[in-house]
Amino acid sequence: MGRQIALGGLAGSWTALVVIVAGLVLANGGATPAASAKGESADTVSIAWAGDITPGSRYGLPPRRGRALFEAVRGPVSKADLAIGNLEGTLSSGGASKCGTEGGQCFSFQAPPENAQALKWAGFDLLNLANNHAFDFGAGGQEQTVAALEANGLEHTGRPGQVTLLRRGNVSIAVVGFAPYPWATDLRDLAAVRDLVVQADAKADVVVVLAHLGAEGSDQSHTPEGTEMAMGEDRGDSKAFARTAVEAGADLVLGSGPHILRGMELYRGKLIAYSLGNFAGWHNFSTAGELSLSGLLTVELSRDGRLRGRNRFLPLRLNGAGVPGVDRSGEATKLVTRLGTEDFEETALRLLPDGSF
């Protein structure tokens, strides 16, 4: 959301978290196995990344149990072997909102658990839960969210120490998520970031790192040096985090949180996408000016984590309701290239006019 406030009452870090996923009990650093469902090429994997997704909230519920959000983008999302999105909010019912009776600067998102069906229908395979809205309705809301995802065959990652393992063809993939909150591995702790990525790298051919980080809003399209703040929160040093992840073994770093497009870079040959903006949200995201611009990033990686030939940024634009559609003008493509050139210089990723690279 355009503005959020810090969540209280959960200070400190969790040194142990037990997650039950697909019938297995996992402790810190454990792995979440997932069966291969796609995978057309035995030795490469295509991975799609969408930005922030809110499948419904108190600001409105999209028609057809959420499917109305994804009708125009279902095709490109579902083509990837592994399609990932950042789930902003909960799939739950009941419970107390973090906002209480507050309005103004506090936003909490809760969609019915059955709206998880729309995410599966749209082609998503895995959702990131490492973000500031994962605890909008407390631990109970998050547990309901996990249950709703799993009931619909959707994987998830982002809880402390969680490594989610998947396989597509002959390629094994580890996905980990980070955020500056106690219900995720803290991206501000670079030693912890390094340790978890190293663990993931030991378990799989390809390591994908997801992160919810950085300042947010219409004036935050540049990726700065140093710590970023938002509503009094320390949202981490985006560049230091992403580059630490790559140095530890990440093959792909995918960011969310600023709610606006940012540039991309190739650091040590690995792609870092700092923000794709908002992907879909029913009447809860601002769509003024550049906040309406979005994209779907699809990359192809070989078993050794190298980028292969079929890579593309698909430019999108959200309408006034927050529903994405393909933007034939390519405005988002031009913006991402310009921002990358200005922020990263020699490591900038420069997109071709059709979004390929």
C-alpha positions as CSV (number, residue, x, y, z in Angstrom):
1,M,0.0,0.0,0.0
2,G,1.1,3.6,-0.5
3,R,1.7,4.1,3.2
4,Q,2.0,1.6,6.0
5,I,3.0,1.9,9.7
6,A,5.3,-0.3,11.8
7,L,3.7,-3.3,13.5
8,G,4.3,-3.5,17.2
9,G,4.3,-6.3,19.8
10,L,6.6,-8.7,17.9
11,A,10.1,-7.2,18.6
12,G,13.2,-9.4,18.4
13,S,13.9,-12.4,16.3
14,W,12.5,-15.8,16.4
15,T,15.2,-18.3,17.0
16,A,13.0,-21.3,16.3
17,L,10.0,-21.6,14.1
18,V,8.3,-24.9,13.2
19,V,6.4,-24.9,10.0
20,I,4.2,-27.7,8.8
21,V,4.2,-27.8,5.0
22,A,2.9,-30.7,2.9
23,G,2.8,-32.9,6.0
24,L,6.5,-32.4,7.0
25,V,7.6,-30.6,10.2
26,L,10.4,-28.2,9.4
27,A,12.7,-26.4,11.9
28,N,14.9,-23.4,11.2
29,G,16.9,-24.0,8.0
30,G,14.6,-26.8,6.9
31,A,13.5,-27.4,3.4
32,T,10.0,-27.5,1.9
33,P,9.8,-30.1,-0.9
34,A,7.5,-29.5,-3.8
35,A,6.7,-31.8,-6.6
36,S,7.4,-30.8,-10.2
37,A,4.2,-29.7,-12.0
38,K,5.6,-27.9,-15.0
39,G,9.0,-28.0,-16.6
40,E,9.1,-28.3,-20.3
41,S,12.9,-28.3,-20.8
42,A,14.9,-30.8,-18.7
43,D,18.0,-28.7,-18.1
44,T,16.6,-25.1,-17.9
45,V,13.8,-23.5,-16.0
46,S,11.7,-20.4,-16.8
47,I,10.8,-18.3,-13.7
48,A,8.2,-15.5,-13.7
49,W,8.1,-12.8,-11.1
50,A,5.2,-10.5,-10.4
51,G,5.2,-7.6,-7.9
52,D,2.8,-6.9,-5.1
53,I,-0.6,-8.8,-5.2
54,T,-3.6,-8.2,-2.9
55,P,-6.4,-10.6,-3.8
56,G,-9.0,-8.6,-1.9
57,S,-9.3,-6.6,1.3
58,R,-11.7,-4.4,3.2
59,Y,-11.3,-1.9,0.4
60,G,-13.1,-4.3,-1.9
61,L,-13.3,-7.9,-3.1
62,P,-12.7,-8.6,-6.8
63,P,-15.5,-10.4,-8.7
64,R,-15.4,-14.1,-9.3
65,R,-13.5,-14.9,-6.1
66,G,-10.6,-12.8,-7.3
67,R,-10.3,-14.1,-10.8
68,A,-11.2,-10.7,-12.2
69,L,-7.8,-9.4,-11.2
70,F,-5.9,-11.8,-13.4
71,E,-7.9,-12.4,-16.6
72,A,-5.7,-10.2,-18.9
73,V,-2.4,-11.6,-17.5
74,R,-3.2,-15.3,-16.9
75,G,-1.6,-16.4,-20.2
76,P,1.9,-15.0,-19.6
77,V,2.0,-15.9,-15.9
78,S,1.0,-19.6,-16.6
79,K,3.6,-20.1,-19.3
80,A,6.5,-20.0,-16.9
81,D,7.7,-23.2,-15.3
82,L,7.7,-21.5,-11.9
83,A,5.6,-18.4,-11.4
84,I,6.1,-16.4,-8.2
85,G,4.3,-13.4,-6.7
86,N,4.5,-11.4,-3.5
87,L,1.3,-11.9,-1.5
88,E,0.4,-8.6,0.2
89,G,-2.0,-9.4,3.0
90,T,-3.8,-12.5,4.3
91,L,-6.1,-15.2,3.0
92,S,-8.1,-15.5,6.3
93,S,-11.3,-14.7,8.1
94,G,-11.9,-13.2,11.6
95,G,-9.1,-12.2,14.0
96,A,-8.0,-8.7,15.0
97,S,-6.5,-6.4,12.5
98,K,-3.1,-4.8,13.3
99,C,-4.8,-1.5,12.7
100,G,-7.5,-1.9,15.4
101,T,-9.9,0.9,15.0
102,E,-7.2,3.1,13.3
103,G,-7.6,4.6,9.9
104,G,-5.4,7.1,8.1
105,Q,-1.9,5.7,7.8
106,C,-2.6,2.1,8.8
107,F,-3.6,-0.5,6.1
108,S,-4.5,-4.1,6.7
109,F,-5.5,-6.6,4.0
110,Q,-7.7,-9.7,4.4
111,A,-9.2,-11.6,1.6
112,P,-11.4,-14.8,2.0
113,P,-9.3,-18.0,2.0
114,E,-11.2,-19.2,-1.1
115,N,-9.5,-16.4,-3.1
116,A,-6.4,-18.5,-3.1
117,Q,-8.1,-20.4,-5.9
118,A,-7.7,-17.3,-8.1
119,L,-4.0,-17.3,-7.6
120,K,-3.8,-20.9,-8.7
121,W,-6.1,-20.2,-11.6
122,A,-3.9,-17.3,-12.7
123,G,-0.9,-19.6,-13.0
124,F,1.0,-18.9,-9.9
125,D,3.0,-21.7,-8.2
126,L,4.6,-20.0,-5.2
127,L,3.8,-16.9,-3.1
128,N,6.2,-14.9,-1.0
129,L,5.1,-14.3,2.6
130,A,8.1,-12.2,3.7
131,N,6.5,-8.8,3.7
132,N,4.9,-6.2,6.0
133,H,1.4,-7.4,5.5
134,A,1.9,-11.1,6.2
135,F,0.9,-10.4,9.9
136,D,-2.0,-8.0,9.2
137,F,-4.2,-10.4,11.3
138,G,-1.5,-11.8,13.5
139,A,-0.1,-15.4,13.6
140,G,-3.6,-16.8,13.2
141,G,-4.1,-14.9,9.9
142,Q,-0.8,-16.1,8.6
143,E,-1.6,-19.7,9.5
144,Q,-4.9,-19.5,7.7
145,T,-3.1,-18.0,4.7
146,V,-0.6,-20.9,4.6
147,A,-3.5,-23.4,4.9
148,A,-5.4,-21.7,2.1
149,L,-2.3,-21.8,-0.2
150,E,-1.5,-25.4,0.5
151,A,-5.2,-26.5,0.0
152,N,-4.9,-25.1,-3.5
153,G,-1.6,-26.6,-4.4
154,L,0.4,-23.4,-3.9
155,E,3.8,-23.3,-2.4
156,H,5.1,-20.5,-0.2
157,T,8.3,-19.2,1.4
158,G,9.5,-16.3,3.6
159,R,9.1,-17.5,7.2
160,P,12.2,-17.5,9.4
161,G,14.8,-19.9,8.1
162,Q,12.5,-21.4,5.5
163,V,14.0,-22.9,2.4
164,T,11.4,-24.0,-0.1
165,L,12.6,-26.7,-2.6
166,L,11.0,-27.4,-6.0
167,R,12.0,-29.3,-9.1
168,R,11.3,-28.5,-12.7
169,G,12.7,-31.2,-15.1
170,N,16.3,-31.8,-14.1
171,V,16.6,-28.5,-12.3
172,S,16.3,-28.3,-8.5
173,I,15.3,-24.8,-7.2
174,A,15.6,-23.3,-3.7
175,V,13.5,-20.2,-2.9
176,V,14.0,-18.1,0.2
177,G,12.3,-14.9,1.3
178,F,13.5,-11.9,3.4
179,A,11.9,-8.9,5.0
180,P,12.8,-6.5,7.9
181,Y,10.2,-8.1,10.2
182,P,10.3,-10.7,13.0
183,W,8.1,-13.1,11.0
184,A,10.8,-13.4,8.2
185,T,14.5,-13.7,8.1
186,D,15.7,-10.2,8.6
187,L,17.2,-8.7,5.4
188,R,19.0,-6.1,7.5
189,D,21.1,-8.8,9.1
190,L,23.6,-9.5,6.3
191,A,25.2,-12.3,8.1
192,A,21.9,-14.1,8.5
193,V,21.2,-13.4,4.8
194,R,24.5,-14.9,3.8
195,D,23.9,-18.0,6.0
196,L,20.5,-18.7,4.7
197,V,21.5,-18.3,1.0
198,V,24.5,-20.6,1.6
199,Q,22.1,-23.2,3.0
200,A,19.8,-22.9,0.1
201,D,22.7,-23.1,-2.4
202,A,23.8,-26.4,-0.8
203,K,20.4,-27.9,-1.4
204,A,19.6,-26.9,-5.1
205,D,21.0,-26.1,-8.5
206,V,19.3,-22.7,-8.7
207,V,18.8,-20.3,-5.8
208,V,16.0,-17.6,-6.0
209,V,16.0,-14.9,-3.4
210,L,12.8,-12.8,-2.7
211,A,12.9,-9.7,-0.7
212,H,10.4,-7.0,0.5
213,L,12.5,-4.0,1.0
214,G,13.1,-0.3,0.4
215,A,11.3,3.0,0.7
216,E,7.9,3.2,-1.0
217,G,5.8,5.7,-2.9
218,S,5.7,7.7,-6.1
219,D,9.0,9.5,-5.4
220,Q,11.0,6.3,-4.7
221,S,11.7,4.9,-8.1
222,H,15.5,5.2,-7.7
223,T,17.5,2.6,-5.8
224,P,19.8,4.6,-3.5
225,E,23.0,3.9,-1.7
226,G,22.5,3.1,2.0
227,T,19.6,2.5,4.3
228,E,16.1,3.2,3.1
229,M,13.3,4.3,5.5
230,A,9.5,4.3,5.2
231,M,7.0,5.5,7.8
232,G,9.7,5.4,10.5
233,E,10.8,1.8,9.6
234,D,14.3,0.8,8.6
235,R,13.6,-1.1,5.4
236,G,17.2,-2.1,4.8
237,D,20.0,-1.3,2.4
238,S,18.6,-2.6,-0.8
239,K,21.9,-2.7,-2.8
240,A,23.9,-4.2,0.0
241,F,21.3,-6.8,0.7
242,A,20.9,-7.9,-3.0
243,R,24.7,-8.0,-3.6
244,T,25.3,-9.9,-0.4
245,A,22.7,-12.5,-1.6
246,V,24.5,-12.9,-5.0
247,E,27.9,-13.2,-3.4
248,A,26.5,-15.9,-1.1
249,G,25.2,-18.0,-4.1
250,A,21.9,-16.5,-5.2
251,D,21.3,-16.8,-9.0
252,L,18.3,-14.5,-9.1
253,V,17.2,-11.7,-6.7
254,L,13.6,-10.4,-6.9
255,G,12.4,-7.4,-5.0
256,S,9.1,-5.9,-4.0
257,G,7.9,-3.2,-1.6
258,P,8.5,0.2,-3.2
259,H,5.1,-0.1,-5.0
260,I,6.7,1.5,-8.0
261,L,9.0,0.3,-10.8
262,R,12.8,0.4,-10.2
263,G,15.8,-0.4,-12.4
264,M,17.5,-3.7,-12.7
265,E,21.1,-4.7,-12.7
266,L,23.4,-7.6,-13.6
267,Y,25.7,-8.0,-10.7
268,R,28.4,-10.7,-11.2
269,G,26.3,-11.9,-14.0
270,K,23.2,-12.4,-11.8
271,L,20.0,-10.5,-12.3
272,I,18.7,-8.3,-9.6
273,A,15.2,-6.8,-10.0
274,Y,14.7,-4.3,-7.2
275,S,10.9,-3.7,-7.7
276,L,8.3,-4.4,-10.3
277,G,5.7,-2.2,-8.7
278,N,2.2,-3.3,-8.0
279,F,0.9,-6.3,-10.0
280,A,-2.7,-6.5,-8.9
281,G,-4.9,-5.2,-6.1
282,W,-8.6,-4.4,-6.1
283,H,-9.0,-0.7,-5.2
284,N,-6.2,-0.7,-2.7
285,F,-3.2,0.5,-4.6
286,S,-2.8,4.0,-6.0
287,T,-2.7,4.0,-9.8
288,A,-1.8,7.7,-10.2
289,G,1.0,8.5,-12.8
290,E,3.9,6.0,-12.8
291,L,2.3,4.0,-9.9
292,S,0.0,2.5,-12.6
293,L,3.1,1.0,-14.4
294,S,4.0,-2.6,-13.7
295,G,5.5,-5.6,-15.4
296,L,6.0,-9.3,-15.4
297,L,9.6,-10.5,-15.5
298,T,10.3,-13.9,-17.0
299,V,13.8,-15.3,-17.1
300,E,15.3,-18.7,-18.2
301,L,18.1,-20.2,-16.1
302,S,20.3,-23.2,-16.8
303,R,21.1,-25.7,-14.1
304,D,24.3,-23.8,-13.2
305,G,22.2,-20.6,-12.6
306,R,23.2,-18.8,-15.8
307,L,20.8,-16.7,-17.8
308,R,19.8,-18.3,-21.1
309,G,18.3,-16.8,-24.2
310,R,14.6,-16.3,-23.5
311,N,14.3,-13.4,-21.1
312,R,11.7,-10.7,-21.1
313,F,10.1,-7.9,-19.2
314,L,6.4,-7.7,-20.2
315,P,5.1,-4.1,-19.6
316,L,1.8,-3.8,-17.8
317,R,-0.5,-1.0,-16.7
318,L,-3.1,-1.1,-13.9
319,N,-6.5,0.4,-14.5
320,G,-8.3,2.5,-11.9
321,A,-9.5,-0.6,-10.1
322,G,-6.0,-2.0,-9.9
323,V,-6.4,-4.7,-12.6
324,P,-3.3,-5.3,-14.8
325,G,-3.3,-5.4,-18.6
326,V,-0.5,-5.5,-21.2
327,D,0.6,-2.0,-22.1
328,R,1.4,-1.8,-25.8
329,S,3.0,1.6,-25.4
330,G,6.0,0.0,-23.6
331,E,6.2,2.9,-21.2
332,A,7.2,0.7,-18.3
333,T,10.0,-0.9,-20.4
334,K,11.5,2.5,-21.1
335,L,11.2,3.5,-17.5
336,V,13.0,0.4,-16.1
337,T,15.9,0.9,-18.6
338,R,16.2,4.6,-17.8
339,L,16.2,4.0,-14.0
340,G,18.7,1.1,-14.3
341,T,21.1,3.3,-16.4
342,E,20.9,6.1,-13.9
343,D,21.2,4.0,-10.7
344,F,23.7,1.2,-11.7
345,E,25.8,2.6,-14.6
346,E,28.0,-0.2,-15.9
347,T,26.0,-3.0,-14.2
348,A,22.6,-1.7,-15.4
349,L,20.3,-4.1,-17.3
350,R,19.2,-2.4,-20.5
351,L,16.0,-3.7,-22.0
352,L,15.4,-3.8,-25.8
353,P,12.2,-2.0,-27.0
354,D,10.3,-5.3,-26.9
355,G,11.3,-5.9,-23.3
356,S,13.8,-8.7,-24.1
357,F,17.4,-8.9,-22.9
